[in-house]
């Protein structure tokens, strides 16, 4: 994936700012929002243009080119499907200079009949996400003059699957619950590490997928907020030196949920990384205008003309901006999807001779996750797990 480092940093920066307000179980995708904001900035003027550029982290003059580069880069990632769509009312004529940069076939027409337009746009969302998301997150009304939307669907399989098991945490927020646990062992100690971040220590586990997309599980200290843990994870991507890898950790309790033990054994034994976590599924619906400052949409939503002269001579303002997203993590792999849309309206042992190391990690309380493109380090999806899947009697090991 060829995307400029400045663009990757800008998109990851939006992820961190958005995640800073996370509360409870959630999933979000900044790459689903960022190209839309960039295209809006390209056609915006005045305060709306300035606010969008600040939210993007790039100048409005180069925003459209950066959006096209990002979309092309995302399209080159195996296992990741992306799409961009534009629908306009029959009376609205978008400027050719603005639509010239859109993908071929991306421009459709709104009929003005909500009973027709709603199902049509919902069908687009379902097709573009392989059925993971079945509706457009914004409602289309007779007053809607323009809808700009993106879709993203990601599927990856683990290079080494987990085994399913029964997990019943003995302490913490999930104490007393019977959960669908996942466990596996590896000799690769450096798949895990501990980061010393400004907000506290964070344990990071990398679970590698077969499409160069990995999922980073993030367990912070118990008093850290979800936004702080996710922000720390994004910061680690920018500066990997913050992390002390598993092979260099001392003995004892070395990080959240992480213990390193060393013991004498009768025979040589390789070091072991022993991981236990939970299967989870998270869905979220986000109203971007509730955090208009994060996305640079405050001025663009004001009911006055002049916000988007580069899009159309027809006066437009942002009326609604939403994202529907989901993520699922299980023994065999990970999948995530997001549809984002902006709607606009007018305005024990003898002979213990050998020393063996075991690194034990347990994610048995709320934790964060980042789905990361391995080579560019772009965060494709981020989220927080506070309600994992329950154990079912027909799977995993029986309760002990």
C-alpha positions as CSV (number, residue, x, y, z in Angstrom):
1,X,0.0,0.0,0.0
2,X,1.6,3.2,-1.2
3,X,0.3,6.1,1.0
4,X,2.4,9.0,2.1
5,X,3.6,8.9,5.7
6,X,2.0,12.4,6.2
7,X,-1.4,11.0,5.2
8,X,-1.0,7.9,7.5
9,X,-0.1,10.2,10.4
10,X,-3.0,12.4,9.7
11,X,-5.5,9.6,9.6
12,X,-4.1,8.0,12.7
13,X,-4.3,11.3,14.4
14,X,-8.0,11.5,13.7
15,X,-8.3,8.0,15.1
16,X,-6.6,9.1,18.3
17,X,-8.7,12.2,18.7
18,X,-12.0,10.4,18.0
19,X,-11.1,7.5,20.3
20,X,-10.3,10.0,23.1
21,X,-14.0,10.3,23.7
22,X,-14.7,6.6,23.7
23,X,-16.9,5.3,26.5
24,X,-17.9,1.6,26.8
25,X,-17.9,-0.9,24.0
26,X,-17.3,0.7,20.6
27,X,-15.7,0.4,17.2
28,X,-14.8,3.2,14.8
29,X,-12.9,3.6,11.5
30,X,-11.2,6.9,10.8
31,X,-10.2,5.7,7.2
32,X,-13.9,5.6,6.6
33,X,-14.4,9.2,7.5
34,X,-11.1,10.9,6.5
35,X,-11.6,10.7,2.7
36,X,-15.1,12.2,3.0
37,X,-13.8,15.1,5.0
38,X,-11.0,15.6,2.5
39,X,-13.4,15.8,-0.4
40,X,-15.6,18.2,1.5
41,X,-12.6,20.3,2.2
42,X,-11.7,20.4,-1.4
43,X,-15.0,22.0,-2.3
44,X,-15.4,24.2,0.8
45,X,-14.7,27.8,1.5
46,X,-14.3,30.2,4.4
47,X,-14.5,28.9,8.0
48,X,-15.8,25.5,6.9
49,X,-12.7,25.0,4.8
50,X,-10.4,26.0,7.6
51,X,-12.1,23.8,10.2
52,X,-12.0,20.7,7.8
53,X,-8.3,21.2,7.1
54,X,-7.5,21.4,10.8
55,X,-9.5,18.2,11.4
56,X,-7.8,16.5,8.5
57,X,-4.2,17.4,9.5
58,X,-3.4,18.4,5.9
59,X,-4.0,21.6,3.9
60,X,-7.3,21.8,2.0
61,X,-5.4,22.4,-1.2
62,X,-4.0,18.9,-1.1
63,X,-6.8,17.2,0.6
64,X,-8.5,15.7,-2.4
65,X,-5.3,14.3,-3.8
66,X,-4.5,12.8,-0.4
67,X,-8.0,11.2,-0.3
68,X,-7.5,9.7,-3.7
69,X,-4.1,8.3,-2.7
70,X,-5.5,6.9,0.5
71,X,-8.5,5.2,-1.3
72,X,-6.2,3.7,-3.9
73,X,-3.8,2.5,-1.2
74,X,-6.7,0.9,0.8
75,X,-7.9,-0.8,-2.4
76,X,-4.5,-2.5,-2.8
77,X,-4.7,-4.2,0.7
78,X,-5.5,-7.9,0.4
79,X,-8.7,-8.7,2.3
80,X,-9.9,-5.1,2.4
81,X,-12.7,-3.8,0.1
82,X,-13.4,-0.1,-0.2
83,X,-15.9,2.0,-2.1
84,X,-16.9,5.6,-2.5
85,X,-20.4,6.8,-3.5
86,X,-22.0,10.1,-4.4
87,X,-25.7,10.7,-4.9
88,X,-27.2,14.1,-5.8
89,X,-30.7,15.5,-6.2
90,X,-31.9,16.0,-9.8
91,X,-31.8,19.8,-9.4
92,X,-28.3,19.9,-8.0
93,X,-25.4,20.1,-10.6
94,X,-22.1,19.3,-9.0
95,X,-19.0,21.0,-10.4
96,X,-17.1,18.9,-12.9
97,X,-13.8,19.8,-11.4
98,X,-14.9,18.4,-8.0
99,X,-16.5,15.1,-9.3
100,X,-13.5,14.5,-11.7
101,X,-11.5,13.0,-8.9
102,X,-14.2,10.5,-7.9
103,X,-14.0,6.8,-8.9
104,X,-15.7,5.8,-12.2
105,X,-19.4,5.0,-11.7
106,X,-19.5,6.5,-8.2
107,X,-22.1,9.2,-9.0
108,X,-25.8,8.3,-8.7
109,X,-29.0,10.3,-8.5
110,X,-31.5,10.8,-5.7
111,X,-35.1,10.6,-6.8
112,X,-36.5,12.6,-3.9
113,X,-38.6,9.6,-2.8
114,X,-37.4,8.3,0.6
115,X,-39.1,5.0,0.0
116,X,-37.0,4.5,-3.1
117,X,-33.7,6.2,-2.2
118,X,-33.4,4.7,1.3
119,X,-33.5,1.0,0.1
120,X,-31.2,1.8,-2.9
121,X,-28.5,3.4,-0.7
122,X,-28.9,0.6,1.9
123,X,-28.4,-2.0,-0.9
124,X,-25.2,-0.2,-1.9
125,X,-23.9,-0.4,1.7
126,X,-24.8,-4.1,1.9
127,X,-23.1,-4.9,-1.4
128,X,-20.0,-3.0,-0.6
129,X,-19.5,-4.6,2.8
130,X,-20.4,-8.2,1.8
131,X,-23.6,-8.0,3.9
132,X,-21.8,-7.0,7.1
133,X,-23.7,-3.6,7.2
134,X,-27.1,-3.6,5.6
135,X,-28.2,0.0,5.7
136,X,-26.9,3.5,5.1
137,X,-26.2,5.2,8.4
138,X,-27.9,8.4,7.4
139,X,-31.7,8.7,6.6
140,X,-32.5,10.2,3.2
141,X,-35.4,12.6,3.1
142,X,-37.1,14.6,0.3
143,X,-34.9,17.6,1.5
144,X,-31.6,15.7,1.0
145,X,-29.7,17.1,-1.9
146,X,-26.4,15.2,-1.6
147,X,-25.1,12.1,0.0
148,X,-21.4,11.3,0.1
149,X,-20.5,7.9,1.5
150,X,-17.7,5.4,1.9
151,X,-17.7,1.7,2.7
152,X,-14.9,-0.4,4.1
153,X,-14.9,-4.2,4.8
154,X,-12.0,-6.1,6.2
155,X,-11.5,-9.8,6.6
156,X,-8.3,-11.5,7.7
157,X,-7.5,-15.0,9.0
158,X,-4.9,-15.6,11.8
159,X,-1.6,-17.0,10.7
160,X,-1.9,-19.2,13.8
161,X,-5.5,-19.8,15.0
162,X,-6.5,-19.8,18.7
163,X,-8.1,-22.7,20.5
164,X,-11.6,-22.0,22.0
165,X,-12.0,-22.6,25.7
166,X,-14.1,-21.8,28.7
167,X,-13.1,-18.6,30.6
168,X,-14.5,-17.4,33.9
169,X,-12.6,-14.4,35.3
170,X,-12.1,-14.6,39.0
171,X,-11.8,-10.8,39.5
172,X,-12.5,-7.5,37.7
173,X,-15.5,-6.3,35.8
174,X,-16.1,-9.7,34.2
175,X,-16.0,-11.7,37.4
176,X,-18.6,-14.3,37.6
177,X,-19.3,-14.4,33.8
178,X,-18.8,-17.4,31.6
179,X,-17.1,-16.3,28.5
180,X,-16.0,-17.7,25.2
181,X,-12.2,-17.8,25.8
182,X,-9.4,-18.0,23.2
183,X,-6.0,-19.3,24.0
184,X,-2.8,-20.2,22.2
185,X,1.0,-20.7,22.8
186,X,3.9,-19.4,20.8
187,X,7.7,-19.3,21.0
188,X,7.7,-15.7,19.7
189,X,7.9,-13.7,22.9
190,X,8.2,-10.4,21.1
191,X,4.6,-10.6,19.8
192,X,3.9,-9.0,23.2
193,X,5.4,-6.0,25.0
194,X,4.8,-3.3,27.6
195,X,4.7,0.4,26.7
196,X,5.3,3.1,29.3
197,X,2.9,5.9,28.0
198,X,2.1,9.3,29.5
199,X,-1.2,7.8,30.8
200,X,0.2,4.6,32.3
201,X,1.5,1.2,31.2
202,X,-0.1,-0.6,28.4
203,X,0.3,-4.2,27.4
204,X,0.3,-4.7,23.6
205,X,-0.3,-8.1,21.9
206,X,0.1,-8.3,18.1
207,X,-2.1,-11.0,16.4
208,X,-0.9,-11.4,12.9
209,X,-3.3,-11.9,10.0
210,X,-2.7,-13.5,6.6
211,X,-3.4,-10.3,4.6
212,X,-0.8,-8.1,6.2
213,X,-3.5,-6.7,8.5
214,X,-2.8,-7.4,12.2
215,X,-4.9,-6.8,15.3
216,X,-3.2,-5.2,18.3
217,X,-4.9,-6.0,21.6
218,X,-4.3,-3.3,24.2
219,X,-4.7,-3.7,28.0
220,X,-4.1,-0.7,30.1
221,X,-3.9,-0.1,33.8
222,X,-7.2,-0.5,35.6
223,X,-7.8,3.2,36.1
224,X,-7.0,4.1,32.4
225,X,-10.0,5.3,30.3
226,X,-10.7,3.6,27.0
227,X,-9.7,6.7,25.1
228,X,-6.4,6.8,26.9
229,X,-5.6,3.2,26.1
230,X,-6.5,3.5,22.4
231,X,-4.6,6.8,22.1
232,X,-1.6,5.1,23.7
233,X,-1.9,2.3,21.1
234,X,-1.9,4.8,18.2
235,X,1.1,6.5,19.8
236,X,3.0,3.2,19.9
237,X,2.5,2.9,16.2
238,X,4.3,6.2,15.7
239,X,7.1,5.4,18.1
240,X,7.7,1.6,18.6
241,X,10.7,2.4,20.9
242,X,8.2,2.9,23.7
243,X,7.6,-0.8,23.9
244,X,9.8,-3.2,25.9
245,X,9.4,-6.5,24.0
246,X,8.6,-9.8,25.8
247,X,12.1,-11.2,25.4
248,X,13.5,-8.3,27.4
249,X,11.0,-8.2,30.2
250,X,12.2,-9.0,33.8
251,X,10.5,-11.6,36.0
252,X,7.4,-10.8,37.9
253,X,4.3,-8.8,37.1
254,X,5.7,-6.6,34.4
255,X,2.6,-5.0,32.9
256,X,-1.2,-5.0,32.9
257,X,-2.3,-8.6,32.7
258,X,1.2,-9.8,32.1
259,X,3.5,-12.0,34.2
260,X,6.9,-13.3,33.4
261,X,8.0,-16.5,35.2
262,X,11.3,-18.4,35.1
263,X,11.7,-21.9,36.4
264,X,14.1,-24.8,36.4
265,X,13.2,-27.8,34.1
266,X,14.6,-31.3,33.5
267,X,15.0,-30.8,29.8
268,X,15.7,-27.8,27.5
269,X,12.5,-26.0,26.6
270,X,12.0,-23.0,24.3
271,X,10.5,-19.8,25.8
272,X,6.8,-19.7,25.6
273,X,4.2,-16.9,25.1
274,X,1.0,-18.1,26.6
275,X,-2.0,-15.9,25.7
276,X,-5.6,-16.0,26.9
277,X,-8.2,-13.6,25.6
278,X,-11.9,-13.5,24.6
279,X,-13.9,-13.7,21.4
280,X,-15.9,-10.5,20.8
281,X,-18.2,-8.7,18.5
282,X,-18.8,-5.0,18.7
283,X,-21.2,-2.8,16.8
284,X,-21.5,1.0,16.9
285,X,-23.4,3.9,15.4
286,X,-21.7,7.2,15.6
287,X,-23.2,10.7,15.1
288,X,-20.3,12.7,13.8
289,X,-22.0,16.0,14.4
290,X,-22.2,15.3,18.1
291,X,-18.4,15.7,18.0
292,X,-18.3,18.3,15.2
293,X,-15.1,19.8,16.4
294,X,-13.2,16.6,16.0
295,X,-14.3,16.2,12.4
296,X,-14.2,19.9,11.4
297,X,-17.9,20.0,10.7
298,X,-19.2,22.7,13.1
299,X,-19.2,25.6,10.6
300,X,-20.2,23.3,7.7
301,X,-23.4,22.5,9.5
302,X,-24.5,26.1,10.1
303,X,-27.7,27.0,8.1
304,X,-26.1,29.7,6.0
305,X,-24.9,29.6,2.3
306,X,-21.4,29.7,1.1
307,X,-19.9,26.6,2.7
308,X,-19.2,24.5,-0.4
309,X,-19.0,26.6,-3.6
310,X,-16.4,24.2,-5.0
311,X,-19.0,21.4,-4.9
312,X,-21.9,23.2,-6.5
313,X,-23.4,26.6,-7.1
314,X,-26.4,25.3,-5.2
315,X,-26.0,26.4,-1.5
316,X,-25.3,23.4,0.7
317,X,-24.7,22.6,4.3
318,X,-24.1,19.4,6.2
319,X,-27.3,18.1,7.7
320,X,-26.2,14.7,9.0
321,X,-23.0,12.8,9.2
322,X,-22.8,9.3,10.7
323,X,-20.9,6.0,10.7
324,X,-22.1,2.5,11.3
325,X,-19.3,0.1,12.2
326,X,-18.7,-3.4,13.5
327,X,-15.8,-5.7,14.4
328,X,-15.6,-9.4,15.2
329,X,-12.7,-11.3,16.7
330,X,-12.7,-15.1,17.1
331,X,-10.5,-18.2,17.0
332,X,-9.9,-18.1,13.3
333,X,-9.7,-14.4,12.3
334,X,-11.0,-10.9,12.4
335,X,-13.5,-9.0,10.3
336,X,-14.6,-5.3,10.4
337,X,-16.7,-3.0,8.4
338,X,-17.8,0.6,8.4
339,X,-20.1,2.6,6.3
340,X,-19.8,6.4,6.7
341,X,-22.1,8.9,5.1
342,X,-22.5,12.7,5.0
343,X,-25.9,14.0,4.0
344,X,-26.3,17.6,2.8
345,X,-29.3,19.8,2.4
346,X,-29.7,23.2,1.1
347,X,-28.1,25.6,3.4
348,X,7.9,-29.7,39.7
349,X,11.2,-31.6,39.5
350,X,14.5,-33.4,40.2
351,X,17.6,-32.4,38.1
352,X,16.4,-28.8,37.5
353,X,19.4,-27.9,35.3
354,X,17.6,-25.8,32.7
355,X,16.1,-22.3,33.0
356,X,12.9,-21.8,31.0
357,X,10.9,-18.7,30.5
358,X,7.1,-18.4,30.2
359,X,5.4,-15.1,29.5
360,X,1.7,-15.3,30.5
361,X,-0.8,-12.7,29.2
362,X,-4.5,-12.7,30.2
363,X,-7.0,-10.2,28.7
364,X,-9.8,-10.9,31.2
365,X,-11.1,-7.4,31.7
366,X,-12.1,-4.6,29.2
367,X,-9.4,-3.8,26.6
368,X,-8.8,-2.0,23.4
369,X,-7.9,-3.1,19.9
370,X,-6.4,-1.7,16.7
371,X,-6.6,-3.3,13.3
372,X,-3.4,-2.1,11.7
373,X,-2.0,-2.4,8.2
374,X,1.4,-4.0,8.9
375,X,3.6,-2.1,6.5
376,X,2.2,1.4,6.6
377,X,1.0,1.2,10.2
378,X,-2.3,2.8,9.2
379,X,-5.1,2.0,11.8
380,X,-8.0,0.7,9.8
381,X,-10.3,0.2,12.8
382,X,-10.1,0.8,16.5
383,X,-12.3,-0.2,19.4
384,X,-13.0,-1.1,23.0
385,X,-14.2,-4.5,24.3
386,X,-16.4,-4.4,27.4
387,X,-19.0,-7.1,26.7
388,X,-17.3,-10.2,25.3
389,X,-19.1,-13.2,23.9
390,X,-20.6,-15.7,26.4
391,X,-19.5,-19.3,26.6
392,X,-21.8,-21.7,25.0
393,X,-22.0,-25.4,26.0
394,X,-21.6,-26.6,22.4
395,X,-18.1,-25.2,22.0
396,X,-14.7,-25.1,23.8
397,X,-13.7,-27.0,26.9
398,X,-16.3,-27.8,29.5
399,X,-16.3,-25.8,32.8
400,X,-13.9,-27.1,35.4
